[in-house]
């Protein structure tokens, strides 16, 4: 088992309850790139040229999950999967998809968790991965829901703006792939009602409703409507802005809320325009060629696949830990595991993402029933369902499992121990006794055994670790009466 992520959840639940609303400022990115300006000039002179083949273009994505200095505040793994699922769904019509280049990268830094633009740039420059879209999920990205930073070339996204029905992620990836806001020039400005808009705003030509200047004004796309709204707004029943303004010719301007690149609320947005999609493909094939790694996509998890959870044996459950395992699910390379105290899974006390089919659940509560489920996924598919919920009870009396009364001050060192080193077992024995030692992997398979004859008093025994693969193991110590205890052993390289 490779455990990629786990954390104590009570404090996180409290943080969810006290979470602030979404930032008022949606996005910290402004303007248009020089690449896009030149592309639109070329496109205007030769509009028949297309960069879209109809085949899916897969782009590698590196997710960086940021917490504070103490490792608190991480975005929940289930929410990351939901955000990735939404991202790929939003890009479905564009024939662009995203896959995980590597495991989630967890960073502990309070100055990055809540940051200004300067600290954000430092975060990105220090942690960006080559040949990938780098996205950082933080508490507060410089007071915005998110932003794209062209210098270090990465995205920062607020946790509160990354829910299942949010489109901030897609909006910022749009910026990464060259798309501007449709209201270019109006950043920080509010148009005056009932008065014709000026011909220029902040040095940029104001787009007209009749599209006569659509290639050089606004966002430069002629299939997106004129938009002067640079603050978050709610659409009406027609997915347009209720605020009506006048363009330079006196024509009424009502912004289109269906565009992901607008500042309409998330419930309004559902598309990129055709010209926007063409531009993103052109940008990938030109500026972003380093992202074209030609991966071999894995099939999605069959929603009808049987997921078998193996109920743990109470005889090997401690007061605070239990080894959970399940049968492999076809096409799955990762599993999200959740352990909760209530059957509706609303009070999660431990969770994590692993490669492999077992998980050491921690933070269990003695004598209480616990409920657990898994969610299989792979690098290319994030939208799978959870398994059914299974349950187990942490034992109230674990003396026979976790303690041998005749032993005191029991220690294992070093931790971790090298795969070809000796593990030192030391304790104070109240009587002479013969012990059997058995080291097991996380599936309960015995990997090696040993014998230990102890005399009364201080005992120290060397146990050879013979070519064990790096990872977590259990060492079982049993006496002649069949009593036993189990301790964890971490094997390093």
Secondary structure, DSSP 4 states (H G I P E B T S, - for coil): -EEEEEEE-HHHHHHHHTPPPPPSEEE---S--HHHHHHHHHHHH-TT-----SSPEEEEEEEEEEE-TTS--PPPHHHHHHHHHHHHHHTGGGTEEEEESSS-EEEE-HHHHEE-HHHHHHHHHHHPPTTSEEEEEESEETTEEEEEETTTTEEEEEGGG-STT--HHHHHHHHHTT---TTTT-TT--PPTTSBPPSEETTEEPPPTT-TTTTTSTTS-TTS------S-B-B-TTSBBS--EE-TTS-EE--BTTBTTS-B-TTT--B--HHHHHHHHHHHHHTTGGG-----PPPPPPTT----EEPPPGGG--SS-EEEEE---TT--EEEEEEESSTTS-SEEEEEEEESSEEEE-S--TT-EEEEEEEEEBTTB--PPP---EEEE--S--HHHH--TTEEEEEEESSSEETTSEEEEEEEESS-EEEEEEEE-TTS-EEEEEEEEE-SEEEEEEEE--SPPSEEEEEEEE-TTS-EEEEEEEEE-
